[in-house]
Amino acid sequence: MRSAVLCYNLKGTGKGKKIGMIFGFLGYKVRHVETEEYGLPIGALAGIREKEDLEDTDTGCEYKGEGFPEEMMVISAATEEMLDKALFLMKKEKVQVDLKAVVTPTNQEWDSLSLYEEIKKEHLYMKQKDAERKQED
């Protein structure tokens, strides 16, 4: 399996270029997901599932909505070491994307919007817990 990173709302931005350089340097395939692809399974977009999943137009997967405004990244790493290197370089280069996820056997079946909703909930929960911890100190 080839490592890949799916980028949302990062195309043409300075941050998107830095992400492309970091992940490209590490051998990842960098893919900027277009809004009309949001209905496709994450696994197909990341290259984990069969290519036919992307070409099957009878599934009604073409998304016609507005999408979401936040930046998001979904990482499919061949090894844990590759994931660690990518995250280390992002931190070193001060590239921050709040909504990040790793492809799992469960979420590879989800579409981009479903994953976005889940990541956003988790991110808000973690921010809330962090704020509560800071208040206790």
N, C-alpha and C positions, 0 to 999 in steps of 0.2 A: 504494500500500500504506500502510495506517495503522500507525503504530508501536504496539506493544503490549509489556506486560511481564507475564509469568506469575509469580505468587508462590506459593510452596509453604511451608506451615507458618508463615505470617505473618499470617493472618487474625485480627483482633481483638487484635493486639499493638501496642504503641507504635511499634515499628519498622515494622510493616506500614502503620500510619497515615501515618508520615513518608514511606514509599516511595510510598504513594498520593498524597500531596500533591505530592511532587517530580515524579513521572511524570505525574500529572494536569495539573499546571501546565504541563508541556511538551507537552501534547496527546496523550500516550500513553493507550491503553486499558489499564486495570489490571484484571487478571483473577486472582482467587484460585482456584487449581485445587484441586478437591475430590479426595479419595483415590479415589473411584470413577471419576474421569476419567483416572487414571494410565495406562490402557491405550490411550488415544487418541494419535494422532500429534501431536507438538509443533507442526507446521505448522498443523494444524486448530485446536488450542487457541489459537494466536497469531493466527488469522484469515488465514493465508497461503493455506491450501488451502480447497477448497470447503466450504461449510457442511454439505453432505450428509455429509461425513466425520464430523461430530459427531453427526448424527442417525441414522446407519446402525447399527441395533442388531443386525443379522445378522452383524456382523464379530466378535462376541465380545470387544469392546474394553472392556467394563465390568470394571474391576478390583475384585476382592473381597478383596484382601489388606490388610495393615496399613500399607503404604507405607513411608516412611522418616521418621526423627525430625528431621533437620537442616532448617534454613531453606535455600531455594534460590530463585534468580531466573533466569528465562530472558528475554532481551531481544531483541525484534525491532524494530529501528530503521529508519525510512524512509531516513535518511541517516546518514552517519558523524558529521556535525555534531550531530545529535540524540542519538546515542549518547554523544558526548563531553560534551555539556551535562548529560545525566543522570548520568553517572559523576562529573563535576565537582561537581554539587550534592550527590550522595551523600557525597562526600568532605568537602565544605564543612560539611554538616550532621552529619558523623560517624556516618553510617548504614553499618554494615558487615554484609555478608552474604558469608560465605566461599565458598559455592558459587554461582557466577555463570557464565552462558554466554550466547553470542549465537547466535541461530538462523542456521543455515547450510543450504545446499542438501542437505548430507548428513544433518545431525541433525534436520531438519524431518520426516523420515520415521520417526524413532525415537519410542518412547513415553517417558513421563516417567521410568520406572524405569531404562531403558537409559541415558538421558542422565545421570541421577543417578549411576549407577555409574561412568560415564566421567569426569564432573566430579570425583567424589570421589577417583578414582585420580589424576587430574591434580593436584588440590589437595594430596594427601598427598605426591606426588612433589616438587612445588614447595616445600612446607614442609621436606622432607628436604634438598633442595638448598640452601635458605636456611640451615638449621642447619649444614650442612657448610661453607658459605662463612663463617659467623660463627666457626666453630671454627678456620678457617685464619687468621683475622685476629688 
